Amino acid sequence: MNKPTLAIIVPCYNEELCIENTVNKLFLVIDDLIKKDKISSDSYLYLVDDGSKDATWDIIARLHDENKKVKGLKFIRNFGNQKALLAGLEGVRELGCDCTVSIDADLQQDEWAIEKFVDEYLNGADIVSGIRNDRKTDPFFKKLTAIMFYKTMNILGAKIPPNHSDYRLVSSRALKIMELYPEKYLFLRGFFNEVGLKTVYVNFDVKPRLAGESKFNFFSLMALALNGITSYSVVPLRFVTVLGFFMALFGLLVGIETVIEKIFWHNSPNGWATIIILLCIFGGIQLFCLGLIGEYVGQVYREVKARPRYVKDIELK
């Protein structure tokens, strides 16, 4: 078997404080794998600048001038981490590689686990997904929301392993299959878990961030969660239908009970506070259901417009 060409994708956004250090550390991993005859000497890095406002792209361009194994792509503006990751996957597919690994620019994910990923690929796996050993480096709120996200996704039908991240290896075969999925808001964690290719999981440790700040906040994580849920499950829509049925049934039973009291006991219905509370509860449920349906309508709306996933500014090959 010929030694595979490995491409490492690194999405970047305002990472001037750590990007050069990240590149140097990843080349140590690549050089080590080349020496062990596990990958080809043609292996390279592919850095995607997601419209950074600092000197990130200038550093990438300089590193490319110094070493042509550093490839780069710059967006015309910020499109988000998932679009940068998707652009990286499409970029290395065009450049050519046998397998590719995506990793965050801050290298909190243990870069030396890449060797385990490659070993599993050499053993026949098309997708090797990284699973965090723990969430000790996360603040309590982020840890709690992450647990809720994975549990919710599994309940709603998108079977994503807990603590799964976008740190993964995929083969060129998986990249070709991805080309068949034209949707603009492709949820990569869901896609790679449902595509049906041989998948293996590798555990890795998470390190503290060396420099800069995380670009993920509550709102970006919430947007990712909503995209994942509305992309890979219609269970929430069925839940709305079932909830509407039980609300109507409850209203019918209350109506029957009121009529019986009026006919047989001549009691006039009272309890205005109870009525107001019920109105507020049911009104809130209705607004929640409308918002949920609106998310699905919005997903369809974005797809129908067929706008480009991202717009390239500069590409270094």
Stockholm file with secondary structure:
# STOCKHOLM 1.0

chainA/1-317         MNKPTLAIIVPCYNEELCIENTVNKLFLVIDDLIKKDKISSDSYLYLVDDGSKDATWDIIARLHDENKKVKGLKFIRNFGNQKALLAGLEGVRELGCDCTVSIDADLQQDEWAIEKFVDEYLNGADIVSGIRNDRKTDPFFKKLTAIMFYKTMNILGAKIPPNHSDYRLVSSRALKIMELYPEKYLFLRGFFNEVGLKTVYVNFDVKPRLAGESKFNFFSLMALALNGITSYSVVPLRFVTVLGFFMALFGLLVGIETVIEKIFWHNSPNGWATIIILLCIFGGIQLFCLGLIGEYVGQVYREVKARPRYVKDIELK
#=GR chainA/1-317 SS CCCCCEEEEEEESSCTTTHHHHHHHHHHHHHHHHHTTSSCTTCEEEEEECSCSSSHHHHHHHHHHHCTTEEEEEESSCCCHHHHHHHHHHHHHHHCCSEEEECCTTCCBCGGGHHHHHHHHHTTCSEEEEEESCCTTSCHHHHHHHHHHHHHHHHTTCCCCTTEEEEEEEEHHHHHHHTTCCCTTCCHHHHHHHSCSCEEEEEECBCCCCSSCCSCCHHHHHHHHHHHHHHHCCHHHHHHHHHHHHHHHHHHHHHHHHHHIIIIICCCCCCHHHHHHHHHHHHHHHHHHHHHHHHHHHHHHHHHHTCCSCCEEEEEC
#=GC SS_cons         CCCCCEEEEEEESSCTTTHHHHHHHHHHHHHHHHHTTSSCTTCEEEEEECSCSSSHHHHHHHHHHHCTTEEEEEESSCCCHHHHHHHHHHHHHHHCCSEEEECCTTCCBCGGGHHHHHHHHHTTCSEEEEEESCCTTSCHHHHHHHHHHHHHHHHTTCCCCTTEEEEEEEEHHHHHHHTTCCCTTCCHHHHHHHSCSCEEEEEECBCCCCSSCCSCCHHHHHHHHHHHHHHHCCHHHHHHHHHHHHHHHHHHHHHHHHHHIIIIICCCCCCHHHHHHHHHHHHHHHHHHHHHHHHHHHHHHHHHHTCCSCCEEEEEC
//
